[in-house]
Amino acid sequence: MEVRVVENQIERALKDLKRKLAKEGIMKELKKRRFYEKPSVKKKRKQKEARKRRLKTQSSSRAYRPN
């Protein structure tokens, strides 16, 4: 990943870098991999995330739709 610094605008370059990292999901991945996660814990987390996604799609499909 590359960010160019223009006219010594370091703050702007850092802001751009953080935005790019967030967009790619790199920071989220780093936080997840910071510590070892046991396979049983990983399985439970994935099940919880899947349930959350499933409930989200169900609730959006039940949304009020006038004729």
mmCIF file as Biopython writes it, N, C-alpha, C and O atoms, coordinates in Angstrom:
data_model
#
loop_
_atom_site.group_PDB
_atom_site.id
_atom_site.type_symbol
_atom_site.label_atom_id
_atom_site.label_alt_id
_atom_site.label_comp_id
_atom_site.label_asym_id
_atom_site.label_entity_id
_atom_site.label_seq_id
_atom_site.pdbx_PDB_ins_code
_atom_site.Cartn_x
_atom_site.Cartn_y
_atom_site.Cartn_z
_atom_site.occupancy
_atom_site.B_iso_or_equiv
_atom_site.auth_seq_id
_atom_site.auth_asym_id
_atom_site.pdbx_PDB_model_num
ATOM 1   N N  . MET A ? 1  ? 0.855   -1.159  0.000  1.0 0.0 1  A 1 
ATOM 2   C CA . MET A ? 1  ? 0.000   0.000   0.000  1.0 0.0 1  A 1 
ATOM 3   C C  . MET A ? 1  ? 0.904   1.226   0.000  1.0 0.0 1  A 1 
ATOM 4   O O  . MET A ? 1  ? 1.916   1.263   0.700  1.0 0.0 1  A 1 
ATOM 5   N N  . GLU A ? 2  ? 0.540   2.200   -0.771 1.0 0.0 2  A 1 
ATOM 6   C CA . GLU A ? 2  ? 1.393   3.369   -0.935 1.0 0.0 2  A 1 
ATOM 7   C C  . GLU A ? 2  ? 0.574   4.645   -0.774 1.0 0.0 2  A 1 
ATOM 8   O O  . GLU A ? 2  ? -0.533  4.764   -1.298 1.0 0.0 2  A 1 
ATOM 9   N N  . VAL A ? 3  ? 1.147   5.598   -0.035 1.0 0.0 3  A 1 
ATOM 10  C CA . VAL A ? 3  ? 0.536   6.915   0.134  1.0 0.0 3  A 1 
ATOM 11  C C  . VAL A ? 3  ? 1.619   7.947   -0.121 1.0 0.0 3  A 1 
ATOM 12  O O  . VAL A ? 3  ? 2.704   7.870   0.455  1.0 0.0 3  A 1 
ATOM 13  N N  . ARG A ? 4  ? 1.337   8.885   -0.956 1.0 0.0 4  A 1 
ATOM 14  C CA . ARG A ? 4  ? 2.324   9.921   -1.279 1.0 0.0 4  A 1 
ATOM 15  C C  . ARG A ? 4  ? 2.153   11.128  -0.356 1.0 0.0 4  A 1 
ATOM 16  O O  . ARG A ? 4  ? 1.037   11.560  -0.066 1.0 0.0 4  A 1 
ATOM 17  N N  . VAL A ? 5  ? 3.293   11.659  0.095  1.0 0.0 5  A 1 
ATOM 18  C CA . VAL A ? 5  ? 3.302   12.853  0.930  1.0 0.0 5  A 1 
ATOM 19  C C  . VAL A ? 5  ? 3.586   14.039  0.021  1.0 0.0 5  A 1 
ATOM 20  O O  . VAL A ? 5  ? 4.635   14.116  -0.618 1.0 0.0 5  A 1 
ATOM 21  N N  . VAL A ? 6  ? 2.629   14.963  -0.026 1.0 0.0 6  A 1 
ATOM 22  C CA . VAL A ? 6  ? 2.745   16.120  -0.900 1.0 0.0 6  A 1 
ATOM 23  C C  . VAL A ? 6  ? 3.028   17.357  -0.050 1.0 0.0 6  A 1 
ATOM 24  O O  . VAL A ? 6  ? 2.281   17.657  0.882  1.0 0.0 6  A 1 
ATOM 25  N N  . GLU A ? 7  ? 4.083   18.058  -0.366 1.0 0.0 7  A 1 
ATOM 26  C CA . GLU A ? 7  ? 4.445   19.328  0.296  1.0 0.0 7  A 1 
ATOM 27  C C  . GLU A ? 7  ? 4.465   19.207  1.820  1.0 0.0 7  A 1 
ATOM 28  O O  . GLU A ? 7  ? 3.921   20.062  2.520  1.0 0.0 7  A 1 
ATOM 29  N N  . ASN A ? 8  ? 5.087   18.155  2.329  1.0 0.0 8  A 1 
ATOM 30  C CA . ASN A ? 8  ? 5.241   17.938  3.774  1.0 0.0 8  A 1 
ATOM 31  C C  . ASN A ? 8  ? 3.915   17.877  4.530  1.0 0.0 8  A 1 
ATOM 32  O O  . ASN A ? 8  ? 3.854   18.260  5.698  1.0 0.0 8  A 1 
ATOM 33  N N  . GLN A ? 9  ? 2.873   17.409  3.888  1.0 0.0 9  A 1 
ATOM 34  C CA . GLN A ? 9  ? 1.575   17.250  4.545  1.0 0.0 9  A 1 
ATOM 35  C C  . GLN A ? 9  ? 1.478   15.835  5.119  1.0 0.0 9  A 1 
ATOM 36  O O  . GLN A ? 9  ? 0.765   14.974  4.603  1.0 0.0 9  A 1 
ATOM 37  N N  . ILE A ? 10 ? 2.217   15.633  6.196  1.0 0.0 10 A 1 
ATOM 38  C CA . ILE A ? 10 ? 2.300   14.310  6.803  1.0 0.0 10 A 1 
ATOM 39  C C  . ILE A ? 10 ? 0.970   13.907  7.426  1.0 0.0 10 A 1 
ATOM 40  O O  . ILE A ? 10 ? 0.562   12.751  7.319  1.0 0.0 10 A 1 
ATOM 41  N N  . GLU A ? 11 ? 0.300   14.836  8.067  1.0 0.0 11 A 1 
ATOM 42  C CA . GLU A ? 11 ? -0.985  14.533  8.702  1.0 0.0 11 A 1 
ATOM 43  C C  . GLU A ? 11 ? -1.999  14.050  7.674  1.0 0.0 11 A 1 
ATOM 44  O O  . GLU A ? 11 ? -2.745  13.101  7.917  1.0 0.0 11 A 1 
ATOM 45  N N  . ARG A ? 12 ? -2.017  14.707  6.534  1.0 0.0 12 A 1 
ATOM 46  C CA . ARG A ? 12 ? -2.937  14.323  5.457  1.0 0.0 12 A 1 
ATOM 47  C C  . ARG A ? 12 ? -2.591  12.925  4.928  1.0 0.0 12 A 1 
ATOM 48  O O  . ARG A ? 12 ? -3.482  12.125  4.644  1.0 0.0 12 A 1 
ATOM 49  N N  . ALA A ? 13 ? -1.309  12.642  4.801  1.0 0.0 13 A 1 
ATOM 50  C CA . ALA A ? 13 ? -0.870  11.335  4.316  1.0 0.0 13 A 1 
ATOM 51  C C  . ALA A ? 13 ? -1.256  10.232  5.305  1.0 0.0 13 A 1 
ATOM 52  O O  . ALA A ? 13 ? -1.687  9.155   4.894  1.0 0.0 13 A 1 
ATOM 53  N N  . LEU A ? 14 ? -1.104  10.497  6.609  1.0 0.0 14 A 1 
ATOM 54  C CA . LEU A ? 14 ? -1.507  9.523   7.623  1.0 0.0 14 A 1 
ATOM 55  C C  . LEU A ? 14 ? -3.003  9.260   7.568  1.0 0.0 14 A 1 
ATOM 56  O O  . LEU A ? 14 ? -3.450  8.118   7.677  1.0 0.0 14 A 1 
ATOM 57  N N  . LYS A ? 15 ? -3.768  10.324  7.399  1.0 0.0 15 A 1 
ATOM 58  C CA . LYS A ? 15 ? -5.220  10.204  7.301  1.0 0.0 15 A 1 
ATOM 59  C C  . LYS A ? 15 ? -5.601  9.345   6.099  1.0 0.0 15 A 1 
ATOM 60  O O  . LYS A ? 15 ? -6.473  8.481   6.200  1.0 0.0 15 A 1 
ATOM 61  N N  . ASP A ? 16 ? -4.950  9.582   4.967  1.0 0.0 16 A 1 
ATOM 62  C CA . ASP A ? 16 ? -5.210  8.800   3.758  1.0 0.0 16 A 1 
ATOM 63  C C  . ASP A ? 16 ? -4.837  7.333   3.967  1.0 0.0 16 A 1 
ATOM 64  O O  . ASP A ? 16 ? -5.563  6.436   3.538  1.0 0.0 16 A 1 
ATOM 65  N N  . LEU A ? 17 ? -3.697  7.094   4.630  1.0 0.0 17 A 1 
ATOM 66  C CA . LEU A ? 17 ? -3.256  5.727   4.892  1.0 0.0 17 A 1 
ATOM 67  C C  . LEU A ? 17 ? -4.257  4.993   5.778  1.0 0.0 17 A 1 
ATOM 68  O O  . LEU A ? 17 ? -4.618  3.851   5.493  1.0 0.0 17 A 1 
ATOM 69  N N  . LYS A ? 18 ? -4.703  5.637   6.843  1.0 0.0 18 A 1 
ATOM 70  C CA . LYS A ? 18 ? -5.671  5.017   7.746  1.0 0.0 18 A 1 
ATOM 71  C C  . LYS A ? 18 ? -6.965  4.694   7.011  1.0 0.0 18 A 1 
ATOM 72  O O  . LYS A ? 18 ? -7.566  3.643   7.237  1.0 0.0 18 A 1 
ATOM 73  N N  . ARG A ? 19 ? -7.392  5.588   6.139  1.0 0.0 19 A 1 
ATOM 74  C CA . ARG A ? 19 ? -8.616  5.371   5.369  1.0 0.0 19 A 1 
ATOM 75  C C  . ARG A ? 19 ? -8.463  4.156   4.451  1.0 0.0 19 A 1 
ATOM 76  O O  . ARG A ? 19 ? -9.373  3.334   4.343  1.0 0.0 19 A 1 
ATOM 77  N N  . LYS A ? 20 ? -7.310  4.050   3.793  1.0 0.0 20 A 1 
ATOM 78  C CA . LYS A ? 20 ? -7.065  2.916   2.896  1.0 0.0 20 A 1 
ATOM 79  C C  . LYS A ? 20 ? -7.006  1.602   3.670  1.0 0.0 20 A 1 
ATOM 80  O O  . LYS A ? 20 ? -7.547  0.590   3.226  1.0 0.0 20 A 1 
ATOM 81  N N  . LEU A ? 21 ? -6.345  1.622   4.831  1.0 0.0 21 A 1 
ATOM 82  C CA . LEU A ? 21 ? -6.252  0.414   5.649  1.0 0.0 21 A 1 
ATOM 83  C C  . LEU A ? 21 ? -7.631  -0.028  6.131  1.0 0.0 21 A 1 
ATOM 84  O O  . LEU A ? 21 ? -7.944  -1.219  6.131  1.0 0.0 21 A 1 
ATOM 85  N N  . ALA A ? 22 ? -8.446  0.930   6.538  1.0 0.0 22 A 1 
ATOM 86  C CA . ALA A ? 22 ? -9.792  0.600   7.000  1.0 0.0 22 A 1 
ATOM 87  C C  . ALA A ? 22 ? -10.633 0.042   5.856  1.0 0.0 22 A 1 
ATOM 88  O O  . ALA A ? 22 ? -11.399 -0.903  6.044  1.0 0.0 22 A 1 
ATOM 89  N N  . LYS A ? 23 ? -10.488 0.621   4.691  1.0 0.0 23 A 1 
ATOM 90  C CA . LYS A ? 23 ? -11.259 0.177   3.528  1.0 0.0 23 A 1 
ATOM 91  C C  . LYS A ? 23 ? -10.898 -1.254  3.145  1.0 0.0 23 A 1 
ATOM 92  O O  . LYS A ? 23 ? -11.772 -2.029  2.756  1.0 0.0 23 A 1 
ATOM 93  N N  . GLU A ? 24 ? -9.643  -1.605  3.250  1.0 0.0 24 A 1 
ATOM 94  C CA . GLU A ? 24 ? -9.186  -2.948  2.909  1.0 0.0 24 A 1 
ATOM 95  C C  . GLU A ? 24 ? -9.471  -3.955  4.029  1.0 0.0 24 A 1 
ATOM 96  O O  . GLU A ? 24 ? -9.403  -5.163  3.798  1.0 0.0 24 A 1 
ATOM 97  N N  . GLY A ? 25 ? -9.788  -3.477  5.234  1.0 0.0 25 A 1 
ATOM 98  C CA . GLY A ? 25 ? -10.067 -4.373  6.351  1.0 0.0 25 A 1 
ATOM 99  C C  . GLY A ? 25 ? -8.819  -4.884  7.037  1.0 0.0 25 A 1 
ATOM 100 O O  . GLY A ? 25 ? -8.872  -5.870  7.773  1.0 0.0 25 A 1 
ATOM 101 N N  . ILE A ? 26 ? -7.711  -4.235  6.808  1.0 0.0 26 A 1 
ATOM 102 C CA . ILE A ? 26 ? -6.437  -4.693  7.365  1.0 0.0 26 A 1 
ATOM 103 C C  . ILE A ? 26 ? -6.387  -4.485  8.878  1.0 0.0 26 A 1 
ATOM 104 O O  . ILE A ? 26 ? -5.913  -5.358  9.604  1.0 0.0 26 A 1 
ATOM 105 N N  . MET A ? 27 ? -6.863  -3.356  9.353  1.0 0.0 27 A 1 
ATOM 106 C CA . MET A ? 27 ? -6.818  -3.086  10.791 1.0 0.0 27 A 1 
ATOM 107 C C  . MET A ? 27 ? -7.684  -4.086  11.557 1.0 0.0 27 A 1 
ATOM 108 O O  . MET A ? 27 ? -7.299  -4.559  12.626 1.0 0.0 27 A 1 
ATOM 109 N N  . LYS A ? 28 ? -8.848  -4.401  11.007 1.0 0.0 28 A 1 
ATOM 110 C CA . LYS A ? 28 ? -9.732  -5.366  11.642 1.0 0.0 28 A 1 
ATOM 111 C C  . LYS A ? 28 ? -9.060  -6.736  11.717 1.0 0.0 28 A 1 
ATOM 112 O O  . LYS A ? 28 ? -9.151  -7.429  12.730 1.0 0.0 28 A 1 
ATOM 113 N N  . GLU A ? 29 ? -8.395  -7.109  10.645 1.0 0.0 29 A 1 
ATOM 114 C CA . GLU A ? 29 ? -7.695  -8.392  10.587 1.0 0.0 29 A 1 
ATOM 115 C C  . GLU A ? 29 ? -6.533  -8.424  11.589 1.0 0.0 29 A 1 
ATOM 116 O O  . GLU A ? 29 ? -6.303  -9.446  12.236 1.0 0.0 29 A 1 
ATOM 117 N N  . LEU A ? 30 ? -5.807  -7.319  11.718 1.0 0.0 30 A 1 
ATOM 118 C CA . LEU A ? 30 ? -4.704  -7.263  12.681 1.0 0.0 30 A 1 
ATOM 119 C C  . LEU A ? 30 ? -5.209  -7.430  14.108 1.0 0.0 30 A 1 
ATOM 120 O O  . LEU A ? 30 ? -4.598  -8.142  14.905 1.0 0.0 30 A 1 
ATOM 121 N N  . LYS A ? 31 ? -6.315  -6.779  14.432 1.0 0.0 31 A 1 
ATOM 122 C CA . LYS A ? 31 ? -6.881  -6.902  15.773 1.0 0.0 31 A 1 
ATOM 123 C C  . LYS A ? 31 ? -7.309  -8.337  16.046 1.0 0.0 31 A 1 
ATOM 124 O O  . LYS A ? 31 ? -7.136  -8.849  17.153 1.0 0.0 31 A 1 
ATOM 125 N N  . LYS A ? 32 ? -7.872  -8.982  15.022 1.0 0.0 32 A 1 
ATOM 126 C CA . LYS A ? 32 ? -8.332  -10.354 15.181 1.0 0.0 32 A 1 
ATOM 127 C C  . LYS A ? 32 ? -7.169  -11.314 15.400 1.0 0.0 32 A 1 
ATOM 128 O O  . LYS A ? 32 ? -7.286  -12.261 16.178 1.0 0.0 32 A 1 
ATOM 129 N N  . ARG A ? 33 ? -6.055  -11.080 14.726 1.0 0.0 33 A 1 
ATOM 130 C CA . ARG A ? 33 ? -4.915  -11.993 14.786 1.0 0.0 33 A 1 
ATOM 131 C C  . ARG A ? 33 ? -3.879  -11.613 15.845 1.0 0.0 33 A 1 
ATOM 132 O O  . ARG A ? 33 ? -2.820  -12.236 15.923 1.0 0.0 33 A 1 
ATOM 133 N N  . ARG A ? 34 ? -4.168  -10.622 16.641 1.0 0.0 34 A 1 
ATOM 134 C CA . ARG A ? 34 ? -3.196  -10.170 17.629 1.0 0.0 34 A 1 
ATOM 135 C C  . ARG A ? 34 ? -2.856  -11.273 18.635 1.0 0.0 34 A 1 
ATOM 136 O O  . ARG A ? 34 ? -1.701  -11.428 19.032 1.0 0.0 34 A 1 
ATOM 137 N N  . PHE A ? 35 ? -3.870  -12.033 19.039 1.0 0.0 35 A 1 
ATOM 138 C CA . PHE A ? 35 ? -3.676  -13.129 19.981 1.0 0.0 35 A 1 
ATOM 139 C C  . PHE A ? 35 ? -4.199  -14.416 19.356 1.0 0.0 35 A 1 
ATOM 140 O O  . PHE A ? 35 ? -5.075  -14.390 18.491 1.0 0.0 35 A 1 
ATOM 141 N N  . TYR A ? 36 ? -3.656  -15.532 19.802 1.0 0.0 36 A 1 
ATOM 142 C CA . TYR A ? 36 ? -4.104  -16.828 19.303 1.0 0.0 36 A 1 
ATOM 143 C C  . TYR A ? 36 ? -5.538  -17.086 19.743 1.0 0.0 36 A 1 
ATOM 144 O O  . TYR A ? 36 ? -5.907  -16.828 20.889 1.0 0.0 36 A 1 
ATOM 145 N N  . GLU A ? 37 ? -6.329  -17.592 18.831 1.0 0.0 37 A 1 
ATOM 146 C CA . GLU A ? 37 ? -7.716  -17.918 19.126 1.0 0.0 37 A 1 
ATOM 147 C C  . GLU A ? 37 ? -7.882  -19.433 18.989 1.0 0.0 37 A 1 
ATOM 148 O O  . GLU A ? 37 ? -7.628  -20.003 17.927 1.0 0.0 37 A 1 
ATOM 149 N N  . LYS A ? 38 ? -8.306  -20.070 20.069 1.0 0.0 38 A 1 
ATOM 150 C CA . LYS A ? 38 ? -8.474  -21.517 20.042 1.0 0.0 38 A 1 
ATOM 151 C C  . LYS A ? 38 ? -9.533  -21.890 19.007 1.0 0.0 38 A 1 
ATOM 152 O O  . LYS A ? 38 ? -10.469 -21.126 18.772 1.0 0.0 38 A 1 
ATOM 153 N N  . PRO A ? 39 ? -9.389  -23.048 18.397 1.0 0.0 39 A 1 
ATOM 154 C CA . PRO A ? 39 ? -10.362 -23.465 17.383 1.0 0.0 39 A 1 
ATOM 155 C C  . PRO A ? 39 ? -11.801 -23.481 17.889 1.0 0.0 39 A 1 
ATOM 156 O O  . PRO A ? 39 ? -12.719 -23.135 17.145 1.0 0.0 39 A 1 
ATOM 157 N N  . SER A ? 40 ? -12.012 -23.877 19.144 1.0 0.0 40 A 1 
ATOM 158 C CA . SER A ? 40 ? -13.374 -23.908 19.683 1.0 0.0 40 A 1 
ATOM 159 C C  . SER A ? 40 ? -13.943 -22.496 19.808 1.0 0.0 40 A 1 
ATOM 160 O O  . SER A ? 40 ? -15.124 -22.274 19.542 1.0 0.0 40 A 1 
ATOM 161 N N  . VAL A ? 41 ? -13.111 -21.552 20.208 1.0 0.0 41 A 1 
ATOM 162 C CA . VAL A ? 41 ? -13.546 -20.161 20.342 1.0 0.0 41 A 1 
ATOM 163 C C  . VAL A ? 41 ? -13.810 -19.567 18.961 1.0 0.0 41 A 1 
ATOM 164 O O  . VAL A ? 41 ? -14.770 -18.820 18.769 1.0 0.0 41 A 1 
ATOM 165 N N  . LYS A ? 42 ? -12.954 -19.906 18.007 1.0 0.0 42 A 1 
ATOM 166 C CA . LYS A ? 42 ? -13.123 -19.418 16.638 1.0 0.0 42 A 1 
ATOM 167 C C  . LYS A ? 42 ? -14.444 -19.924 16.055 1.0 0.0 42 A 1 
ATOM 168 O O  . LYS A ? 42 ? -15.165 -19.183 15.386 1.0 0.0 42 A 1 
ATOM 169 N N  . LYS A ? 43 ? -14.748 -21.197 16.318 1.0 0.0 43 A 1 
ATOM 170 C CA . LYS A ? 43 ? -15.984 -21.798 15.813 1.0 0.0 43 A 1 
ATOM 171 C C  . LYS A ? 43 ? -17.204 -21.090 16.405 1.0 0.0 43 A 1 
ATOM 172 O O  . LYS A ? 43 ? -18.158 -20.783 15.689 1.0 0.0 43 A 1 
ATOM 173 N N  . LYS A ? 44 ? -17.167 -20.833 17.718 1.0 0.0 44 A 1 
ATOM 174 C CA . LYS A ? 44 ? -18.280 -20.143 18.370 1.0 0.0 44 A 1 
ATOM 175 C C  . LYS A ? 44 ? -18.441 -18.730 17.829 1.0 0.0 44 A 1 
ATOM 176 O O  . LYS A ? 44 ? -19.563 -18.270 17.618 1.0 0.0 44 A 1 
ATOM 177 N N  . ARG A ? 45 ? -17.325 -18.038 17.604 1.0 0.0 45 A 1 
ATOM 178 C CA . ARG A ? 45 ? -17.385 -16.676 17.078 1.0 0.0 45 A 1 
ATOM 179 C C  . ARG A ? 45 ? -17.988 -16.662 15.679 1.0 0.0 45 A 1 
ATOM 180 O O  . ARG A ? 45 ? -18.825 -15.816 15.365 1.0 0.0 45 A 1 
ATOM 181 N N  . LYS A ? 46 ? -17.561 -17.599 14.844 1.0 0.0 46 A 1 
ATOM 182 C CA . LYS A ? 46 ? -18.082 -17.666 13.483 1.0 0.0 46 A 1 
ATOM 183 C C  . LYS A ? 46 ? -19.574 -17.985 13.480 1.0 0.0 46 A 1 
ATOM 184 O O  . LYS A ? 46 ? -20.320 -17.436 12.669 1.0 0.0 46 A 1 
ATOM 185 N N  . GLN A ? 47 ? -20.021 -18.868 14.381 1.0 0.0 47 A 1 
ATOM 186 C CA . GLN A ? 47 ? -21.444 -19.185 14.479 1.0 0.0 47 A 1 
ATOM 187 C C  . GLN A ? 47 ? -22.239 -17.958 14.912 1.0 0.0 47 A 1 
ATOM 188 O O  . GLN A ? 47 ? -23.328 -17.699 14.400 1.0 0.0 47 A 1 
ATOM 189 N N  . LYS A ? 48 ? -21.686 -17.209 15.856 1.0 0.0 48 A 1 
ATOM 190 C CA . LYS A ? 48 ? -22.349 -16.002 16.339 1.0 0.0 48 A 1 
ATOM 191 C C  . LYS A ? 48 ? -22.457 -14.965 15.223 1.0 0.0 48 A 1 
ATOM 192 O O  . LYS A ? 48 ? -23.498 -14.330 15.061 1.0 0.0 48 A 1 
ATOM 193 N N  . GLU A ? 49 ? -21.374 -14.794 14.453 1.0 0.0 49 A 1 
ATOM 194 C CA . GLU A ? 49 ? -21.391 -13.845 13.340 1.0 0.0 49 A 1 
ATOM 195 C C  . GLU A ? 49 ? -22.393 -14.268 12.271 1.0 0.0 49 A 1 
ATOM 196 O O  . GLU A ? 49 ? -23.093 -13.426 11.708 1.0 0.0 49 A 1 
ATOM 197 N N  . ALA A ? 50 ? -22.465 -15.573 11.988 1.0 0.0 50 A 1 
ATOM 198 C CA . ALA A ? 50 ? -23.411 -16.076 10.988 1.0 0.0 50 A 1 
ATOM 199 C C  . ALA A ? 50 ? -24.844 -15.849 11.449 1.0 0.0 50 A 1 
ATOM 200 O O  . ALA A ? 50 ? -25.704 -15.472 10.653 1.0 0.0 50 A 1 
ATOM 201 N N  . ARG A ? 51 ? -25.100 -16.076 12.730 1.0 0.0 51 A 1 
ATOM 202 C CA . ARG A ? 51 ? -26.442 -15.848 13.280 1.0 0.0 51 A 1 
ATOM 203 C C  . ARG A ? 51 ? -26.812 -14.376 13.171 1.0 0.0 51 A 1 
ATOM 204 O O  . ARG A ? 51 ? -27.943 -14.035 12.823 1.0 0.0 51 A 1 
ATOM 205 N N  . LYS A ? 52 ? -25.855 -13.510 13.469 1.0 0.0 52 A 1 
ATOM 206 C CA . LYS A ? 52 ? -26.094 -12.072 13.391 1.0 0.0 52 A 1 
ATOM 207 C C  . LYS A ? 52 ? -26.430 -11.659 11.955 1.0 0.0 52 A 1 
ATOM 208 O O  . LYS A ? 52 ? -27.355 -10.877 11.731 1.0 0.0 52 A 1 
ATOM 209 N N  . ARG A ? 53 ? -25.675 -12.188 10.980 1.0 0.0 53 A 1 
ATOM 210 C CA . ARG A ? 53 ? -25.958 -11.892 9.571  1.0 0.0 53 A 1 
ATOM 211 C C  . ARG A ? 53 ? -27.335 -12.399 9.160  1.0 0.0 53 A 1 
ATOM 212 O O  . ARG A ? 53 ? -28.081 -11.712 8.462  1.0 0.0 53 A 1 
ATOM 213 N N  . ARG A ? 54 ? -27.663 -13.623 9.609  1.0 0.0 54 A 1 
ATOM 214 C CA . ARG A ? 54 ? -28.948 -14.225 9.267  1.0 0.0 54 A 1 
ATOM 215 C C  . ARG A ? 54 ? -30.107 -13.402 9.822  1.0 0.0 54 A 1 
ATOM 216 O O  . ARG A ? 54 ? -31.085 -13.150 9.119  1.0 0.0 54 A 1 
ATOM 217 N N  . LEU A ? 55 ? -29.997 -12.983 11.087 1.0 0.0 55 A 1 
ATOM 218 C CA . LEU A ? 55 ? -31.043 -12.167 11.695 1.0 0.0 55 A 1 
ATOM 219 C C  . LEU A ? 55 ? -31.164 -10.818 11.001 1.0 0.0 55 A 1 
ATOM 220 O O  . LEU A ? 55 ? -32.265 -10.291 10.846 1.0 0.0 55 A 1 
ATOM 221 N N  . LYS A ? 56 ? -30.047 -10.267 10.591 1.0 0.0 56 A 1 
ATOM 222 C CA . LYS A ? 56 ? -30.056 -8.974  9.902  1.0 0.0 56 A 1 
ATOM 223 C C  . LYS A ? 56 ? -30.797 -9.078  8.571  1.0 0.0 56 A 1 
ATOM 224 O O  . LYS A ? 56 ? -31.598 -8.205  8.236  1.0 0.0 56 A 1 
ATOM 225 N N  . THR A ? 57 ? -30.535 -10.141 7.814  1.0 0.0 57 A 1 
ATOM 226 C CA . THR A ? 57 ? -31.221 -10.297 6.525  1.0 0.0 57 A 1 
ATOM 227 C C  . THR A ? 57 ? -32.699 -10.590 6.729  1.0 0.0 57 A 1 
ATOM 228 O O  . THR A ? 57 ? -33.530 -10.134 5.944  1.0 0.0 57 A 1 
ATOM 229 N N  . GLN A ? 58 ? -33.042 -11.346 7.772  1.0 0.0 58 A 1 
ATOM 230 C CA . GLN A ? 58 ? -34.448 -11.628 8.047  1.0 0.0 58 A 1 
ATOM 231 C C  . GLN A ? 58 ? -35.192 -10.362 8.440  1.0 0.0 58 A 1 
ATOM 232 O O  . GLN A ? 58 ? -36.316 -10.136 7.992  1.0 0.0 58 A 1 
ATOM 233 N N  . SER A ? 59 ? -34.580 -9.545  9.265  1.0 0.0 59 A 1 
ATOM 234 C CA . SER A ? 59 ? -35.254 -8.324  9.709  1.0 0.0 59 A 1 
ATOM 235 C C  . SER A ? 59 ? -35.408 -7.333  8.562  1.0 0.0 59 A 1 
ATOM 236 O O  . SER A ? 59 ? -36.394 -6.597  8.510  1.0 0.0 59 A 1 
ATOM 237 N N  . SER A ? 60 ? -34.451 -7.306  7.648  1.0 0.0 60 A 1 
ATOM 238 C CA . SER A ? 60 ? -34.577 -6.387  6.514  1.0 0.0 60 A 1 
ATOM 239 C C  . SER A ? 60 ? -35.639 -6.880  5.538  1.0 0.0 60 A 1 
ATOM 240 O O  . SER A ? 60 ? -36.269 -6.070  4.858  1.0 0.0 60 A 1 
ATOM 241 N N  . SER A ? 61 ? -35.851 -8.196  5.456  1.0 0.0 61 A 1 
ATOM 242 C CA . SER A ? 61 ? -36.882 -8.713  4.558  1.0 0.0 61 A 1 
ATOM 243 C C  . SER A ? 61 ? -38.272 -8.521  5.147  1.0 0.0 61 A 1 
ATOM 244 O O  . SER A ? 61 ? -39.258 -8.549  4.410  1.0 0.0 61 A 1 
ATOM 245 N N  . ARG A ? 62 ? -38.373 -8.328  6.448  1.0 0.0 62 A 1 
ATOM 246 C CA . ARG A ? 62 ? -39.659 -8.091  7.108  1.0 0.0 62 A 1 
ATOM 247 C C  . ARG A ? 62 ? -40.023 -6.614  7.162  1.0 0.0 62 A 1 
ATOM 248 O O  . ARG A ? 62 ? -41.075 -6.252  7.688  1.0 0.0 62 A 1 
ATOM 249 N N  . ALA A ? 63 ? -39.185 -5.785  6.636  1.0 0.0 63 A 1 
ATOM 250 C CA . ALA A ? 63 ? -39.413 -4.338  6.708  1.0 0.0 63 A 1 
ATOM 251 C C  . ALA A ? 63 ? -40.749 -3.979  6.068  1.0 0.0 63 A 1 
ATOM 252 O O  . ALA A ? 63 ? -41.208 -4.646  5.141  1.0 0.0 63 A 1 
ATOM 253 N N  . TYR A ? 64 ? -41.351 -2.934  6.568  1.0 0.0 64 A 1 
ATOM 254 C CA . TYR A ? 64 ? -42.649 -2.470  6.077  1.0 0.0 64 A 1 
ATOM 255 C C  . TYR A ? 64 ? -42.523 -1.965  4.655  1.0 0.0 64 A 1 
ATOM 256 O O  . TYR A ? 64 ? -41.696 -1.103  4.356  1.0 0.0 64 A 1 
ATOM 257 N N  . ARG A ? 65 ? -43.351 -2.510  3.785  1.0 0.0 65 A 1 
ATOM 258 C CA . ARG A ? 65 ? -43.351 -2.088  2.380  1.0 0.0 65 A 1 
ATOM 259 C C  . ARG A ? 65 ? -44.775 -1.738  1.967  1.0 0.0 65 A 1 
ATOM 260 O O  . ARG A ? 65 ? -45.587 -2.639  1.761  1.0 0.0 65 A 1 
ATOM 261 N N  . PRO A ? 66 ? -45.099 -0.455  1.842  1.0 0.0 66 A 1 
ATOM 262 C CA . PRO A ? 66 ? -46.462 -0.079  1.419  1.0 0.0 66 A 1 
ATOM 263 C C  . PRO A ? 66 ? -46.708 -0.472  -0.036 1.0 0.0 66 A 1 
ATOM 264 O O  . PRO A ? 66 ? -45.780 -0.526  -0.843 1.0 0.0 66 A 1 
ATOM 265 N N  . ASN A ? 67 ? -47.966 -0.744  -0.357 1.0 0.0 67 A 1 
ATOM 266 C CA . ASN A ? 67 ? -48.322 -1.157  -1.730 1.0 0.0 67 A 1 
ATOM 267 C C  . ASN A ? 67 ? -48.284 -0.027  -2.684 1.0 0.0 67 A 1 
ATOM 268 O O  . ASN A ? 67 ? -48.557 -0.211  -3.870 1.0 0.0 67 A 1 
#
